[in-house]
Amino acid sequence: MNRKTKKLQAPKTATSKRDEGFFHKIAPKSVSRVRQDLASWKAALRQAESADSPKRVMLMRLYNDIMMDALLTSQTEKRLLMTSSASFSLKRDDKVDEESTKILKSASWNNRLRMMILESRFFGHTLVEFITDASGQLKPVMIPRQNVIPQKGLLLYDESSTTGVAYREAKEYNTWLLEFGEDTNLGLLNKAVPHALLKRFAQSCWSELCEIYGIPPRVLKTNTQDKDMLDRADQMMRDMGAAAYFIIDSYEEFEFAQGVNTNGDVYSNLIRLCNNEMSLLISGAIIGQDTKNGNESKEKVSVEQLTNLVEADKAYIESYMNSTVLPALFRIGLLPEGLTWSFDPQEDMAELYKRVIGFMQYLTPDIEWINEKFGMNFTGIKEGGSNFQQASEQ
């Protein structure tokens, strides 16, 4: 379906107010926690990819469930934070617009909006709405993904409903209502689901193994037909945890049962495999997890791979900020027209420092530039320094 576009209108003198929106009309639903398995995942995929009535209710619940995994949360948040925390500028004709940049950077929702855009790479299609809060401040909120059918452009006030609002035909579309990600995109988490579920299964089995065979079972053989002997044996077994010893009859026999001949290696290997697969999926490499086979060169290559993914994430955000977000903020009246959004270039400070040190024996440094670049507070060149004579002659 072709997405509807609107012509830019002249900006208003002040930011528009919008106290009501689609977000407030969505019926809240209680979250039920049920055991998820691979069959649940396949059923969720069938529902999400249905040609007649696609819905992502089951899939989003499954995504929220697997995000309880500590490693998966760590990997996704690492990419999100590395991108959302990067500095940016708004430019006009390749020159930084200081005032507009300050307005956007001072907005409390600025980082959250960028995270919403990037989350569309993990969770799939994302629909965001701008509303104004009680204090009149602009605020972006995410429409619950289970209430959106992007293949048909429908927004459901009730996730169990079959009819909804054609949001791409609404007047708020592309101004107050913005969407990110492809209609059929189910996100990277779809590929992480089987690994997260198998990891949980392995942890459960390993925990059960520890519970049953962590302490060898005790066996006391006695005459079960004799009630007095049976009661005495039962009392002895109960007191054994506190008693250093006990005395049994010559007809009774006590021993520790032999446990299983395993320490859970099969579960440990499965958990490690699942962790590695999720790390490769999200970070492109296994960074800092394999302490047994890890080494410095391997870690450097892994970090470079993650850096490449982060740079791709930045390009993804830049594209949507320039094509979707900035035009919407202009129509709302927050920013002027004709701005371009871009991340500030990242400098290798260690390499820059080496170059500065190398040039200082031939050139006189700019003290103000050094103070600004490295966060120092130098006042001049030290007397007797390599550049003191050159600086005093100028």
Secondary structure as UniProt FT lines:
FT   HELIX           22..25
FT   HELIX           38..48
FT   HELIX           57..66
FT   TURN            67..68
FT   HELIX           70..84
FT   STRAND          88..92
FT   TURN            93..94
FT   STRAND          95..96
FT   HELIX           98..106
FT   TURN            108..109
FT   HELIX           110..123
FT   STRAND          126..132
FT   TURN            134..135
FT   STRAND          138..143
FT   HELIX           145..147
FT   STRAND          148..149
FT   TURN            150..153
FT   STRAND          154..155
FT   TURN            159..160
FT   STRAND          165..166
FT   HELIX           167..169
FT   TURN            171..172
FT   TURN            174..176
FT   STRAND          177..180
FT   TURN            183..184
FT   HELIX           189..213
FT   STRAND          218..221
FT   TURN            224..225
FT   HELIX           227..239
FT   TURN            240..242
FT   TURN            250..251
FT   STRAND          253..256
FT   HELIX           265..283
FT   TURN            291..293
FT   HELIX           296..320
FT   HELIX           321..325
FT   HELIX           326..332
FT   STRAND          340..343
FT   HELIX           349..359
FT   TURN            360..362
FT   HELIX           367..374
FT   TURN            383..384
FT   TURN            386..387
FT   HELIX           388..393
//
